[in-house]
Amino acid sequence: MLFQKMADRAFDFVMGKFWDAQSGGAFWRLDDTGRVIDDSKKIYGQAFCIYALAEFYRASAARRR
């Protein structure tokens, strides 16, 4: 249960702060409050965002079984 809450919180943070809802993609860098400090979108960061979302999906799918 604890890990589910942590994963849900991380997903909400990524989608609410890192994800650019207007143009798509994940911002490169945020400060500790979630404010964007570098709005560039480096492919390296996009790859890790996709990886994180894929793992979140896998964990979520396992909960639905």
C-alpha positions as CSV (number, residue, x, y, z in Angstrom):
1,M,0.0,0.0,0.0
2,L,2.8,2.4,0.9
3,F,4.5,1.9,-2.5
4,Q,1.2,2.5,-4.3
5,K,0.8,5.8,-2.6
6,M,4.4,6.8,-3.4
7,A,4.0,5.8,-7.1
8,D,0.7,7.7,-7.3
9,R,2.3,10.8,-5.8
10,A,5.3,10.6,-8.2
11,F,2.9,10.2,-11.2
12,D,0.9,13.2,-10.1
13,F,4.1,15.3,-9.7
14,V,5.5,14.3,-13.1
15,M,2.2,15.0,-14.9
16,G,1.4,18.1,-12.9
17,K,4.8,19.8,-12.8
18,F,7.2,18.2,-15.3
19,W,4.8,17.7,-18.1
20,D,4.2,20.6,-20.5
21,A,0.4,20.5,-21.0
22,Q,0.5,23.2,-23.6
23,S,3.2,21.8,-25.9
24,G,3.7,18.3,-24.7
25,G,6.9,16.8,-23.4
26,A,8.7,17.0,-20.1
27,F,10.6,20.0,-18.9
28,W,14.3,19.4,-18.3
29,R,14.6,20.9,-14.8
30,L,12.5,22.0,-11.9
31,D,13.4,23.5,-8.5
32,D,12.5,21.8,-5.3
33,T,9.0,23.4,-5.2
34,G,8.2,22.2,-8.7
35,R,8.8,25.5,-10.5
36,V,10.3,25.2,-14.0
37,I,13.8,26.6,-14.1
38,D,14.8,25.1,-17.5
39,D,12.0,24.6,-19.9
40,S,14.1,22.9,-22.6
41,K,13.2,19.4,-23.6
42,K,16.3,17.3,-24.0
43,I,15.8,13.8,-25.5
44,Y,17.6,12.2,-22.6
45,G,15.0,13.6,-20.2
46,Q,12.1,12.6,-22.4
47,A,13.4,9.0,-22.5
48,F,13.5,8.8,-18.7
49,C,10.0,10.3,-18.5
50,I,8.7,7.6,-20.9
51,Y,10.6,4.9,-18.9
52,A,9.0,6.2,-15.6
53,L,5.5,6.3,-17.1
54,A,5.9,2.8,-18.6
55,E,7.0,1.4,-15.2
56,F,4.1,3.3,-13.5
57,Y,1.7,1.7,-16.0
58,R,3.1,-1.8,-15.3
59,A,2.8,-1.3,-11.6
60,S,-0.8,0.0,-12.0
61,A,-1.8,-2.9,-14.3
62,A,-0.5,-5.3,-11.7
63,R,-2.9,-3.7,-9.1
64,R,-5.9,-4.2,-11.4
65,R,-5.4,-7.9,-11.7
